[in-house]
Amino acid sequence: MSEISGYVVDVIGKKITKGIVLFENGIIQKITPSEEVDNQYIIPGFVDAHIHIESSMMLPSEFARYSVIHGTVACVCDPHEMANVCGIEGIDYMIENGRNSPMKFYFGAPSCVPSTHHETSGAVLDAVDVENLLLRDDIYFLAEMMNFPGVIHNNKQVHAKLDAAKRIGKPIDGHAPELKGDDLTAYAAGGITTDHECMTIAEAEAKIALGMTVQIREGSAAKNFDDLLPLLEKYPDKIMFCSDDKHPDDLLKNGHINTLVRRAVAAGYDPMDVLRICSLTPIRHYKLDVGLLQVGDEADFVVVNNLTDFEVKATYIKGEKVSENGKTTYERFIPTSLINQFNANKITVEQLNVNHTGGEMKVINVDDGQLFTSKVRHLPGHDNGNVVSDTENDILKLVVYNRYQPSEPAIAFIKNIGLKRGALASTVAHDSHNIVAVGTSDAEIVSAINQIIDSRGGILACEGDKTCLLSLPVGGLLSDIEGHIIAERYEQVDAMAKELGSTLRAPFMTVAFMSLLVIPELKLGDRGLFDGRNFKFVELMV
């Protein structure tokens, strides 16, 4: 029998006692009171209540190696990204890969593949597919229902998915940016139990009043933690912490849920409430078999120096020490097979021509650190009748190009990317993960897109003959190499994007969300410019 001593934090009883935790065969057998204990705190492991592992560009097994050192023992995962590329085969690939690590991954059934029928994805999951997934023991919830118009207006397929989750008894995650009033009431009435898209206290309180649990998001692209943290004062039992997206360099350097715990306690909130938020609440909500430092529980816990710094000394999952002093204690899993789907023809400069009509055009206006965009109007610059990027006014041509079947590129214009030279391109392009590219000239954009096609997926910055590429051979989303190398290469590509002029904190993640049609206001899908508030295509020219 193994044992560890310290100040044992009981988040169920809301008490801290000196004691010795004894565990065997992965189960806590006893917690014995003792006056003589090590000067350390034993707390339940952290749970990320909503994450797309794909955002880390690491396979689940590799992601685990870099999150356990931060005290994370479990992740509630939406495999939506891989599902959009490879369908159920992609979901199975993520689940199977995750099983090759001690981390506890809890995957959901993606509810919106594609997220709307206004874009082209690599797969479609209808209501029958989703119900079959929900019937599986390795699927724990219905993942975020992004098609909020379908919920509100009683779309048959959407409600068949919701009804299946309710009938089977699995929770339903939400995605309801800016919904309010009767629309929000109708959305919640569909059985939606969570939301991670809140940007204001008022929005969060309206959702909590309808019985929803708010997941405060602090990711690499979208950051709502500071704005929503005051919710902890009145609603500590209706809050969870999540990252949603987590870049590889961010995970390695800045931590995971442990960072949010530290910040919340530093802001003056009760450590017990904070620890319950990132353990007890998600475990109970999703019915996870994650231990909570109770006798009979699986031995999933973290040893920290104190309840102020939360410096992780060791992480245990099922009684196995998986990290110690910032290092993983087990070997990485090396995958033997990769999956992908890619069928795009190379493009030409002529395909990017946009006729100048003499009037104003609609422009996507980016707000750094937010997934929402606004819409502005601008008189376009042109060259021989072709509307082109205008670096002086920071208005660049944006292209989304179908990578699943031959087609013509969709074209729009975007403000606040900041590039002065070159172009960026990526197959990390939510949610269908077609190719998205932005650049200072048509020739640079074409070069970027065609190099991405050659690599069959990745993120890339280029200028002339100079290219910096992070190849992502797994679904065009993930790399099969070691996490620290992924982080280094990501930093190199990110650095080149900033050398080319981008002032965004995370230029590639920001660009990746410019094709996410379900988040307002104006976005670009592979079929055209889309108004996310009215859920319809719009013309580029006013």
N, C-alpha and C positions, 0 to 999 in steps of 0.2 A: 504494500500500500504506500502511495506517495502522499506527501503532506507539504503544506506551505502555511506560514504564519504571518499575521499582520492584522491590520484593522479591517475587518470584514464588513463590507457595505451591503446591507439588506435593503434592496429597493422596494420590496413588497411590504415589509414591516416598517420601512422608513426609519431604520436605525443603523448605527455603526457600533460594532462590538469588537473587542480584542478576542482573537480566536485562532484556531488551527483548522485549516480545511484539509480533510483527509479524503483522497479519491483513489479509486481502483477500477480498472477496466473501463475507463472513461466516464465513470459515474461518481458523484460526490456521495461518500458514505456517511461522513459525520462532519459536523462543525463544532469543535470543542472549545468552550471558553477557556481563556488562559491569560494570566497577568503578564507573562513573559513572552512577548512576540516581537518579530522583526519590525523595524520602523518603516513600514510600507503599507499601502492600501490595496486591498483585493476587491475589485469591482467587476460587475458583469461586463462581458465584452460588448463592444460597440456594434450597432446594426445600422447600415445605410438603408434607409427606408424606401429609397427609389433611385435606381441607377441603371444606366445603359452601359454595360461593361465595354461595349464597342467604342465608346468615347475615349477610352484609355489607349486604344489601338493595340492593346495587349489581349491575348487569349485569356479566358477566365483563370486558367491555372497559373498563368504568369502574373495576372493582376493580383491574385491572392498573395503571392510572394512579397509584393510591395505594399500591400494594405495591412497584413497581419502585424507588421512591425509598428504600425500606428494604433494597434489595439482593436482593429476590426475583426470580428469573428463571423459575421454574416452579412449578406447583401440581398436585398429584395430586388430582383433584376427583371427588367423588361427586355427580352431579346428581339424587340421590334425591328432593330436595324438589320440584323442578319436575316430575319424573317422576310423583310422586304426584298432582300437580294436573293435568297435561296429557299424561302418558304419553310415548310416543316422540317425539311432536311437541315436547314440552317439552325433551327431551334434545337433539334436533336444534337447537332454538332456542338453547340454551346453547352448544353447540359452534360454531354459525355466528357467534354474537355474539363469542365469544372469538377467532375468527379475525381480527377487526377490530382486533386489538392485537398488539404484538410479544411480549407475554407468552406463554410456552409452557404451555398448558393441556392436561392429560392426563385425559380423562374416562373413567370406568368405566361398566360396565353395572349399574344398580341391581339388587340381588339380591332385594329385599323391597319390592315395590310391590303391595299395601300391605305394611307391615312385619309385620302379622299379619292374619289373616282375621277378627279380632274388632273391626274398625273399618271405616269407609267412606272410601274414597279416591276421587280423581277418575279413576283409571285402575288397571288391573291388568296386570302384565307376567308372563305365565306362562313356563314353561321354554322353550318354542319362541321366544317373544319375546326372552328373554335370550340364547339361543344365537345367534339372528340378529344381535343386537347385538355379541356377542363375536366374530363372524366379520368384523366391520368393522375396517378399518385405523385408524379414528379412535376406537376403543374399546380401552383398554389393560389392563383388569383387571375382575374381578368384584368389585363394590363390597361394602361390609361386609355380611356375612351375619348379620343381626340375629335371624333365626329360629333361635336356638340349640336350642330344643326340637325343631325339625324336623330339624336335623342329627343330634342325639343319638338321636332315635327313628325315624330312617330314613324321614322323609316323602318320598314319591316325587318330588314337584315340586321340593322343596329339593335332593335329591340329583341330580336331572336337571340342575339349574343348576350344581352343583358339578362334576359329571362333564363337562359341556360345557366349562367353563373349563379343566379339567385336560387334556381331549382336544385343545383348541385351543392350549393352552400359555400361558395367561395367568394371572397370580397372583390369589389369592383373599384379599380383605381380611376381617378378622374383627371381631366385636363380641360379646364374651363377658363381660359384667359378673358378677363374683363366681363364675364357674364354677370348680369344683375337682374333684379326684379323678377318678373314672371318667368323669364327665360331661365334664370338660375334655379328658381323653384321647380320648374319642369325638369330641369337637368338632374337635380338632386333626387327628385321623385323616381327617376329611373333606377335608383339603387346605388348611385355613386357614393362612395364612402370616403374618398380622399381627394385632395387637390394639391398640386405642387407649383401652380402657376400664379399664385397671388403676388401682387406687387405692392399692395398697400394694406394697412391695418383694417380699413373699412371693408375692403374686398374680402379679407380673411374672416373678419367677424360675421359678415353676411353668410359665408359658407359654413362657419361653425354653427351659426344659429339654425341652419338647416340639417345639422347632424353630421356634417363632414369633419374629418380630421385634416388639419392643414399640415402639409409637409414643407417646412421652411427649407428652401433650396439655396445652397451656396456651391455653385459649380465653377468650372473654369471659364465659362462664358456668361451664364446668367447668375447674378449675385443679388439675392434678396434678403440675406441674413440680417444685416443691420437695420433695414427698414421694418422687418417683421419681428425682430427680437422682443419688443415690448409686449407681444402677445403672451409671453411666458408669465407675466404678472397675473393675468386673469384666467388664462386657459392652459395651464401646464399639462393637463391630462388630455388635451385635444391637439397636441403638437407632436410632430416627429421631425427629425433632421434628415436631410438627404442631399446628395450631390447632383443627381440627375446626369451630369456629364463631368468627367474628370480627365484632364489631359495627362499624358505620361509624366512630363516634367513636373507638373503641379503635384501629382501624387507622390513622387519621389522626394521633392524638396519641401513641400508645404504641408504634407500630412493629409488626413482624411477626416472622418467624423471627430477624431480627438481634437482637432483644431477648433471646431465649432464648440465643443464642450468647454475648452479652455477659454474661449472668447466670451461665452455666455456667463461663466462663473466670474470672469474678470469684470463683466458689466454689472455684477452685483446680484445675480440670480442664484437661488438656493442650489447648491451642488446636488442635493438629493433629487430635486425636480429635474434638473438637467440630465442626470444619469438615467432617470426613469424615461425621459423623452427619447433617449437613444438606445434603450434596451427594452424595458417593460412594455411600453406602448406599442412599438412595432411587432414585438413578439406575440403579444396578445391579439393585436389587430389581424395579423396574417396567420395566426395559429402555427407559429414556428417552433420546431423542436430545438430551441436554443436555450441553454441553461441560464438561470437567474440566481445562481449561488444559493440554491436551496438543496437540502438533503434529498437525494433521489434524482436530481437534475444531472444532465450531462455537464461535465466539468469544462465549461466554456467561460473563461474569465481572464482578466487582465490585472497585472501587478503594476501599480504606479507609485511614484515617489510620494505624492501628496494629492490633495483635492484642490490644489491651486494651479500647479504647473502641469499636472497629468502627464508627467514624463513616463513613457511606457518602458518598464524594465523587462517585462516578459508577457507573452500572450500564450494562452493555453486553449486548445480546441479539443474536446473529447479527452481531456486529460493529457494530451500531447503538447509539449512545449514547442510551439511553432516559430517563435521568435524570441530573441534575447538581446537586450542592449542594442537595438536598432538593426539587427541582422536576422535573416531567416535561418532556421535551423534544419531545413530539409532541402533535398535536391529538387531542381526544376524538372518538370515534365517536358519531354521533347515530342511534339506531335509527329506522327508518321504520315498523315494525310491532310491535305488542304482542300477547301471548297471555294468555288467562285462562280460567277456568271457574268460573261462579258461578250458583247456582240455589236461593237460600234465601229463604223467606218471612219476613216480619217476625214477631216473637213478641210475646206479651202477658205481663203480670205474672202472670196466672192460670196460665200454662204453667210457671212456676217454683215452684209450690206443692209443698211436701214435707210429707206427713202426719206429724204428731208421734205416735209410738206409745208414748211414755212411757219407753222404754229408752235405752241409750247408742247412739251412732253411731260408725262408723269415720271417722277424720279423716286426711287426707293431711298428714304433717308434713314441712315443707321444711327442708333444711339449706343455708344460703346458700353458693353457690359449688360445689354438687354437683348432679348430675343424679339421684342416688339420693334416694329419700324413705323415711321410715319410717311406721309406722301407729300411731296413738294412738286412745284411746277418750275420748269426751266426752259429757256429758249436754247435749243440745241446748237452745238457747233457742228459744222459739216465740211466735208472735203469732196468736191465734185458731186454733190448731191447725196453723199453717204454720211449719215450722222455718225460722228466719231467721239471717242473719249475726249473730255475737256479737263486736262490736268490742272489748269489754272484755277478752275472753279471746283476741283475735286469731284468731278462727275465722270464716272468711268463706265464703259460698256460691260455689262454682265451677261453671261451666257450660261444656259443650262442645256445640256446635250444628252439625249437618251443613250444609255449604254447597253440597253437590252435588245434593241432592234434598230435597224437603219432608219433614220429620220432626219428632219431638218432641225437645226438648233433654234431654241427660243432665246429671244434677245430683249434686254431691258437696260436701264441705266441706274446707277447707284451712287449715292453721295456719302462721303465721310470714310471711305476706305483708306484714302490718303496716298495711294501709290503715285509716284512721280515717274517711274520707269518700270519696264517689264510687265510681268503678269503672274498671277497665281492660278492654280487649278487643283481640283481635288475630287475624289470619288466619295469622300465623307461629305454627303450632301443630303441632309434630312428632308423627307423621311425615305424617299425612294432610292436615294444614293445613285442618282445619275451623275454625270460629270458637271461640276460647276466651275466656272472660270471668270476671272475679272482681270482687266488689263488696261494699259495705257495706249495700246494700238491694236488694230485688228490682227496684224501680223504676229504680235507677241501672244495674243490670246490663242490664235491658231497653233502656234508652236507649243504652247503649254498643253492644250487639249490633246494634240497628237502625241506628245511625249507620254501623257497619262494613258492614252490608248495603248501605246507600245508596252508600257509596264503592267497593263491590266489592273490598274488600281494603285492609288497612293495619294500623297499630297506633294505639291511641287511649286517651287518658285523659280522663275527664269528671267533672264535678260540677255538677249542676243544668243551667243553661244554658251553662256554660263547657265548651268542648271543645278539646283539642289533638290533632291528627291528622297522622300521616305516611301519606299515601296510597301504596299499593303496587299499581299497576295491572297489573304483569306477574305473573300467576299469584297475585296476592295476597301475593307474597313480595318483589318487587323494584320499585324505582323506576327511571324512565328519565331522571331529572334528574341534575345533576352531583353527584359524590360529596361534596364539601364541604357542599353544601346538604342532602343526605340526612343527613349527620352532624349538622348544625346542628338540623334538624327532629327527628331522633332524640333529641338532647340535650334539646330543649324538651319532648318527650313524656315522656322519662325524668325530667326535673326535675319535671314536674307530678305524676307518679306518686309521687315522693318528697315533694312538698308535701302530697299527700293522705295521707301517713303511712308509705309503704313504707320499710323500712330495708334492703331488699335492695340489694346492689351493682348487680345488673342485673335489675330486677323483670320486665321484659318477656321477657327470655330465660329467666328462671326459670319464669315462667308458661307459656311456649311449650313447655317440656319436661314439663309436668304431664299432657300427653296422650300422651306417648311410652310406650306400653304395654310395650315390650321392656326397659325399665330399671326394676328393682324399686324400692320394694316395692309401693306402692299408687299407681295412676294412674287418670285418668278419660278414657275414649274416648267417641266419640259414641253408643256403644251401652250405656255404663254403667261402673260402678266396676270396676276390674280389678286382680287380684293378679298382679303381674309375676313373682313367684317360682314360683307354682304354675300360672301361665298359665291363669287362669280368672276369670270374672266373680264378684263377690261382692256381697252385699246391703249397702246403706248402713247400715241399722240392725242392731245386734247381736242 
